[in-house]
Amino acid sequence: MWTDKQRGIRVSQAELLCKNTCGYYGNPAWQGFCSKCWRERTRKDGDQRQEAGTSSDGTPVTFSKFEEKKNMEKGRRINTMRRLFWGGPSPPKRQESSESLTSTFKAYQSLEPGDFTGFLKLLRSPPSQRLQSRCTAFLNTMEAYHDLPIQKQSDLVQDFFQNIAEYFSRFSEAQVAQIMEHIEKLIMTRLHKWVFCHDSCDDEQKDLALQRRIRSLNWVTPQMLSVPFPDTKAAVTGDPFLPAITAIIEMDAKRAPQDKLACVSKCSQHVFEALSSSNSEPANADDFLSGLIYVVLKANPPRLHSNMQYVIRFGLPHSLMAGESGYYFTNLSCAVAFIEKLDGPALNLSPEEFDSYMLRRRAPSVSTGRERQQMASDTQHLLEELKGRQEKLDQGMNALKVQLQQWVQAVETQVDEATAQSALVQKEVIAVTELSQSYSPAALPEDNIKDHKVLALMDQDVCPRDTDC
């Protein structure tokens, strides 16, 4: 019986760590090593291949020729890095003073975490002129040589990050990590269109193959993956993993590696929340990986392979090797590797059953007869509840319509009253104006004016006589 050979999805913490036992998280893309160990391993292999090289006629290369070639390669790398950082084959003569460095460090110490806008303003300030010139020269060089192989561009970007981190070596590790996240976002937002899904690699073909693989596995149910799923009501009210599906799909819209990692972290947190709502016990690593595999199968994120390779090649090493983001990204890599190698025993199915599902000869049974009756009863209950809510909504809309009509009528009445009062006031103003104009001196004839003056003089003469009497 295949039930006696259940394999399922099991992963331990040790399996997620680097094979070199350095303590950091490994990745299937690096054959189980972390980014640091993988780069050291590849560089050692490259040096060994150069040392084991032979001449064109099959004879070993002499020591003098080997040393000459090695020195030429070393000089070429030094000149390349100098051009990247200083814009020329030699460093600038003018060195930064200790006062300038101190002012620069003080300015960056006041930077708030996650304040990328503040970082850009600080980068344009005079104390950051040196750093800004380095970033500008590096960006111009990378855009000019965007046809280089993608691995070479990845090495150049990582070397640039390393040099910038050494520039801020006076800071604490947390402060350096914060500043480097801003540097990464600045650099990779500009370089995204040149290095993402590069022509020198087969990322596009692998994206299509992975999408076809995930599409062929759309019949996989949570029960097959042993994902703790809520009761049958969840099939009606909605998928608890929908927020996680939305978050992983948003990863393709981001350009900076740290933003893509933030989408992975957000997706993973939603997976834990969905598992917590489905089970009274806290979710373990196996449940989380199963839930993440289910999310990837249901989401089928666009260009998933290219996005993961972009983060691996150009992301900050500390973000992938340790911490919460490194743990989540490592689990995502394990989920993709599991999907690519998925077979019957992993789903507790026989090879015949797995093949029949893949060939669409059969479909998984969703529920039993009793569960279907319960689901129908729950659906009927929800429909009745929705009907009652709709009736209440209609009543409220009718009441609101009546109130609105009454308010309109009251406003129209007030407007009519105000218009009538305004007409009366206007008539009174016109009458007063005409009356004042009729009694003004300018409107009287000259004879009337003279008569008025004579009467005024007579009044003045009469007053003293009355007083003497």
Residue pairs with C-beta under 8 A, 6 or more apart in sequence:
2 344
2 345
2 348
2 349
2 350
3 348
5 345
6 345
6 348
7 345
7 346
7 348
8 226
8 286
8 346
8 348
9 225
9 226
9 286
9 289
9 290
9 293
9 338
9 346
10 286
11 285
11 286
11 289
11 331
11 334
12 285
13 285
16 25
16 26
16 327
16 330
16 331
16 334
17 23
17 24
17 25
17 26
18 24
18 25
18 26
18 32
18 33
18 34
18 37
18 321
19 26
19 31
19 32
19 33
19 37
20 33
20 34
20 37
22 34
22 36
22 37
24 34
24 36
24 37
24 321
24 322
24 326
25 34
25 320
25 321
25 322
25 326
25 327
25 329
25 330
26 32
26 33
26 34
26 330
27 33
27 34
27 35
27 38
27 312
27 320
27 329
27 330
27 333
28 333
28 334
28 336
28 337
29 308
29 309
29 312
29 333
30 37
30 38
30 312
31 38
33 41
34 317
34 320
34 321
35 312
35 317
35 320
35 321
36 317
36 321
39 155
39 158
50 69
50 70
51 66
53 61
54 60
54 61
55 61
61 69
79 89
80 156
81 159
81 163
82 88
82 89
82 90
82 91
83 89
83 137
83 141
84 137
84 138
84 141
84 156
84 160
85 134
85 137
85 138
85 160
85 163
86 92
86 134
86 137
87 133
87 137
96 130
100 127
100 130
103 127
104 127
104 128
104 130
104 131
105 168
105 170
105 171
107 122
107 125
107 127
107 128
108 122
108 168
108 171
108 175
108 179
109 171
109 175
111 118
111 119
111 122
111 178
111 179
111 182
112 118
113 178
116 182
116 185
119 179
119 182
119 186
120 186
122 128
123 131
123 132
123 135
123 186
124 132
131 164
131 167
134 164
135 183
135 186
135 187
138 160
138 187
139 187
139 190
139 191
142 153
142 156
142 157
142 191
142 194
143 190
143 191
143 194
145 153
146 153
146 194
146 195
148 156
148 200
149 200
150 195
150 198
150 200
150 201
150 313
151 313
153 195
153 198
153 313
154 195
154 313
154 314
157 187
157 188
157 191
157 195
157 313
157 314
158 314
158 317
160 187
161 180
161 183
161 184
161 316
161 317
164 180
164 183
165 176
165 180
168 175
168 176
168 179
168 180
169 176
171 179
177 316
177 318
180 316
180 318
181 258
181 316
181 319
184 256
184 257
184 258
184 314
184 315
184 316
185 256
185 258
185 259
188 195
188 255
188 256
188 257
188 314
189 255
189 256
191 314
192 255
192 256
195 310
195 313
195 314
196 255
196 306
196 310
197 203
197 204
197 207
197 303
197 306
197 310
201 309
203 303
203 305
203 306
203 309
204 306
206 305
206 306
207 302
207 303
207 304
207 305
207 306
210 304
210 305
210 336
210 339
210 340
211 300
211 302
211 304
213 339
213 340
214 296
214 297
214 300
214 339
215 300
216 358
217 297
217 339
217 342
217 358
218 297
218 298
219 357
219 363
219 364
220 294
220 297
220 347
221 364
221 366
222 229
222 294
223 229
224 347
224 348
224 349
224 364
225 290
225 293
225 294
225 347
226 286
226 287
226 290
227 275
227 287
227 290
227 291
227 294
228 275
228 278
228 279
228 283
228 287
228 291
229 240
229 278
230 240
230 277
230 278
232 367
232 371
232 374
232 375
232 378
233 378
234 240
234 278
235 375
236 375
236 378
236 379
236 382
239 245
239 298
240 273
240 274
240 277
240 278
241 270
241 271
241 274
241 291
241 294
241 295
241 298
243 270
243 273
243 274
244 267
244 268
244 270
244 271
244 274
244 291
244 295
245 267
245 295
245 298
245 299
247 263
247 266
247 267
247 270
248 263
248 264
248 267
248 295
248 296
248 299
248 301
249 299
249 301
249 302
250 263
251 260
251 263
251 264
251 267
251 301
251 304
251 307
252 301
252 302
252 303
252 307
254 260
254 262
254 263
257 310
257 311
257 314
257 315
257 316
257 319
258 315
258 316
258 319
260 307
260 310
260 311
261 311
261 315
261 319
261 320
261 325
261 328
261 329
262 325
264 325
264 328
264 329
264 332
265 324
265 325
265 328
267 292
267 295
267 328
268 288
268 292
268 328
268 331
268 332
271 288
271 291
271 292
271 295
272 283
272 288
274 291
275 283
275 287
275 288
275 291
276 282
276 283
279 287
283 291
288 331
289 331
289 334
289 335
289 338
292 331
292 332
292 335
293 335
293 338
293 339
296 304
296 332
296 335
296 336
296 339
297 339
301 307
304 336
305 336
308 329
308 332
308 333
308 336
311 320
311 329
312 320
319 325
319 326
320 326
320 329
320 330
338 346
343 351
343 354
344 350
344 351
344 353
344 354
344 355
347 354
349 357
353 362
356 362
357 363
357 364
367 375
437 443
441 449
444 452
